[in-house]
C-alpha cells in the first residue's frame, strides 16, 4: 500500500501540469499569425491533466492488484 502511495507521488511530480503558458507570433498578415499553449510538470515534462489522471489510474490499478494478492495470500496462509 505504501509503495502505491509513493508511486502516486512520483507520477504527480512527473505528470501533474503545474505550469501553464502560451505564446503568440504576430505577423503583418493576420492569416499567418499563430498562437500556442503548453502545460509542464514541476520537472519540465510537457504534459496534460489527462496524462496525469491516466498515470494515477495505472498506479491505482496495480496497487489494488497488489493489495488483493497480498490479502489472498494471507487468507490462504491463515487457513492452513
PyMOL commands that set and color helices and strands:
alter all, ss='L'
color gray80, all
select helices_A, chain A and resi 2-15+30-32+49-78
alter helices_A, ss='H'
color red, helices_A
select strands_A, chain A and resi 19-25+34-40
alter strands_A, ss='S'
color yellow, strands_A
deselect
rebuild
show_as cartoon
